[in-house]
Structure formats: structure tokens, C-alpha cells
């Protein structure tokens, strides 16, 4: 699982993000929201390519690690690199979960669970609103 250690964050201009992101993207990525299951652009995407942070453009997940978890959110068994994603304790909504964020700009991505497939056993459950996909 990625480290929760601090890495240098890219400077984020919140006014610029508000101007170029949709209200839903901003709510999810910058305010820690969650989109409804089976509504995001990428939950059922089967194209080959790379998933990037919607805020800063950093590479986060490869389609090679995407799988159908049946949850209605894009799910991956691994990030694109060890340093791409940070983890943080999330005790909101009366639960204890592990939140995942973009290591470059601290955008909220979703959560990671220990019920994914081999080889990692991890399920990175990600909001489509936090991602931008590029085919290729």
C-alpha cells in the first residue's frame, strides 16, 4: 500500500480549479465528496489507457490494474507507482476507512480496502470525478 508520508505538493490555485472543474469534480476532489455509485464516467470504462488526477494531471492508475469490483466505482488493484498516491485515516460517517489522495496535489480520490484481487489484495475504489482518462 502507498505510504502516508508527506511528499512535496504541487501548488494548487483553488480559484483556477473552481473555474476549470465541474462543480461535482470540485466537490469530490477538493472537498472530499463522493459521487453516487454507477453514475461516474469511468466505473464501466474498459478502454486501455492511463487515469490522471483531474486537478494536477499526475498519473495515478493504469487500465492494466483496473477490475470490475461490482461496486459502481472505478476499482484498481494498484496505483501506477508507489509514490503516486498517499493514504490517510478517515473516521467520517461513523466508519474507519483509509482515504486515498493524489500525492502531487492532495486531491481526494476515494478509499482503499483490503478485499481486492491478487496480486495486491487491494481495492482502490476511486471517484470518476477525481480522474481524467487518456486512451493509449
C-alpha atoms as one frame of an Amber mdcrd trajectory, in Angstrom:
protein
   0.000   0.000   0.000   1.297   3.531  -0.715   2.888   5.477   2.051   1.150
   8.151   4.081   4.439  10.029   4.310   4.425  13.625   3.153   5.750  14.446
  -0.280   6.184  17.919  -1.727   2.791  19.037  -3.016   2.271  20.967  -6.209
   0.960  24.450  -5.628  -2.784  24.378  -6.247  -4.686  27.500  -7.274  -8.167
  26.877  -5.880  -9.691  29.705  -7.956  -8.279  28.148 -11.132  -9.611  24.730
 -10.122 -13.079  26.143  -9.419 -13.042  27.738 -12.876 -11.974  24.653 -14.840
 -13.543  21.774 -12.896 -17.247  20.994 -12.873 -18.987  21.626  -9.541 -19.115
  17.831  -8.997 -15.399  17.399  -9.721 -14.529  20.211  -7.326 -16.840  18.865
  -4.590 -15.315  15.396  -4.820 -11.632  16.163  -5.443 -11.200  19.269  -3.299
 -13.898  18.866  -0.639 -13.707  15.093  -0.093 -17.108  14.260  -1.547 -18.270
  11.004  -3.094 -20.201  10.504  -6.311 -23.134   8.102  -6.352 -22.346   4.526
  -7.406 -22.828   3.660 -11.087 -23.003   7.339 -12.114 -19.370   8.265 -12.820
 -17.824   8.412 -16.276 -15.293   5.621 -15.678 -16.923   2.959 -13.480 -17.528
   0.777 -16.555 -14.728   2.080 -18.804 -12.889  -0.790 -20.470 -10.578   1.240
 -22.740  -6.799   0.911 -22.476  -5.006   3.932 -21.107  -3.984   5.981 -18.095
  -6.065   7.601 -15.363  -4.766  11.023 -14.266  -5.622  13.367 -11.406  -8.350
  15.757 -12.553  -6.690  18.599 -10.616  -2.985  18.371 -11.477  -2.750  15.779
 -14.261  -0.452  13.367 -12.408  -0.635   9.720 -13.485  -2.472   7.679 -10.851
  -3.744   4.371 -12.260  -3.211   2.246 -15.354  -6.103   0.467 -17.042  -3.966
  -2.674 -16.719  -4.785  -2.743 -12.978  -8.499  -1.877 -13.310 -11.066  -4.543
 -12.454 -14.828  -4.856 -12.107 -15.495  -4.825  -8.375 -19.265  -4.637  -8.791
 -19.346  -1.558  -6.554 -20.185   1.051  -9.220 -16.910   2.954  -8.872 -13.700
   2.523 -10.867 -11.597  -0.012  -8.970  -7.899  -0.780  -9.291  -5.672  -3.293
  -7.517  -2.610  -0.994  -7.617  -1.570   2.590  -8.240   0.687   3.469 -11.164
   3.684   3.881  -8.806   4.432   3.684  -5.100   4.681   7.476  -4.819   1.571
   8.442  -6.824  -0.988   8.008  -4.036  -0.951   8.755  -0.321  -3.146   7.178
   2.339  -4.806   8.847   5.295  -7.040   7.694   8.128 -10.697   8.646   7.547
 -13.057   8.393  10.517 -16.014  10.229   8.990 -19.561   8.861   8.726 -19.099
   6.629  11.776 -16.598   4.368   9.994 -12.856   3.892   9.947 -11.531   3.745
   6.390  -8.313   4.512   4.534  -8.671   7.533   2.268  -6.505   7.831  -0.841
  -5.264  11.139  -2.246  -3.118  12.325  -5.127   0.417  12.611  -3.772   1.117
  15.601  -6.024  -1.765  17.929  -5.132  -3.671  16.229  -2.261  -6.879  15.747
  -4.287  -9.335  13.315  -2.706  -9.599  10.172  -4.863 -11.603   7.715  -2.780
 -10.670   4.883  -0.418  -8.623   1.685  -0.423  -9.857  -1.614   1.015  -8.213
  -4.986   1.678 -10.719  -7.004  -0.381  -9.231  -6.694  -3.870  -7.884  -9.342
  -6.223  -4.382 -10.806  -6.448  -1.640  -9.890  -6.664  -2.075  -6.978  -4.224
  -5.307  -7.866  -2.439  -6.150  -4.151  -2.537  -9.234  -2.427  -3.972  -8.624
   1.230  -4.733 -12.203   2.478  -5.003 -11.977   5.782  -6.879 -14.439   8.508
  -7.807 -14.602   9.115 -11.564 -14.954  12.820 -10.747 -11.365  12.800  -9.420
  -9.979  11.306 -12.619  -9.240  12.209 -16.222  -8.686   9.313 -18.629  -6.358
   9.316 -21.631  -6.524   6.447 -24.102  -3.414   4.820 -25.374
